[in-house]
């Protein structure tokens, strides 16, 4: 797989596809590391795939070669050690910066990514100071070796002080990571909302490239808003376009008329949004009587951090007769108390052999549905259903009855689309 990734290193779509395949196969793909990476993707001694330094924007073959060549003298111990050993004829400041943004220096645990770019009162970022230190160290070392006076060859150049600053937030770190690699490696902005996507979304955004199979169906999608444009048509009515991104792709939505007035305040870049909408038949054109492309009618928008508690009305735990143990009882006793809340719970015991199912509920017992609680259930491999719904069940695409929009609706739509600025 590392060879396949290396052969497609310049095609980010292919890299993304094969990284997903690695995840599906249980193969770890690790971020770039100056102490382990080569130019291309490689397999380390643990069988994990290590990202190649050459996949980082602005890091060329010569820069990687000097890092790898001087690594033969021993593993790098710090950013100062790297700066002292590499050949500055082959690596520049931009390469250093992009390696830092991609996580290539993360193995130096005493310095986090934000510190490399933090500037003190002198306005010079720490990483630039480290590079200047390394260059000066090499100059002093060469000068000492060339001395005709036979003095000491020891070089005494003080290391810059590592500045104190706050770490970047997860979203900021991932955003900068993607800028220099083209994809997220160390995580994904939506990881925090994996349960929302798994439990409440029935489509991925890349499936919306063709809306026809979903006409007259309700669709639930979620993602991060990456771009928003508010517009005004010539008739004075406002409308907006916004791009949402999830694990599998991105899609550009448009809001018109009452949808725009109702939902425009949700359209904020870098926020996480859950959307429920219906895919309706396209407008019927007056001149040809032909139907246009299907359109989206928004029904609800919810901030993703509010979905679990707002939309979960009950939770059911399902067990086989032989699955219940003293450990299981202790787990529920502890966690129901820990995550006490208002969401009703149901305990359902099933016997596959006798085809019997017994359900028990307790009106005096409720839980607070949260990521932490669902993570605990997943860790214990306990089956649960939120709102009696199977997770990530794709909607049916069978044909249904069609609806026809009025001529007035068509004129409003054409006015907003054709006359916008």
Buried (B, 14 or more C-beta within 10 A) or exposed (E): BBEBBBEBBEEBEBBBEBBEEBEEEEBEBBBBBBBBBBBBBBEBEEEBBBBBBBBBEBBBEBBBBBBBEBBEEEEBEBBBBBBBBBBBEBBBBEBBBBBBBBBBBBBBEEBBBBBBBBBBEEEEBBBBBBBBBBBBBBEBBEEBEEEEEEEEEEBEBEBBEBBEBEEBEBBEBBBBBBEBBBBBBEBBBBEBBBBBBEBBBBBBBEBBEEBEBBBBBBBBBBBBBBEBEEBEBEEEBBBBBBBBBBBEBBBEBBBBBEBBEBBBEBBEEEEBBBBBBBBBBBBBEEEEEEBBEBBBEBBEBBEBBEBBEEBBEBBBBBBEEEEEEEEBEEBBEEBBEEBEBEBBBBBBBBEEEEEEEEEEEEEEBBBBBBBEBBEBBBEEEBBBBBEEEEBEEEBEEEEEEEEEBEEEBBEBBBBBEEEBE
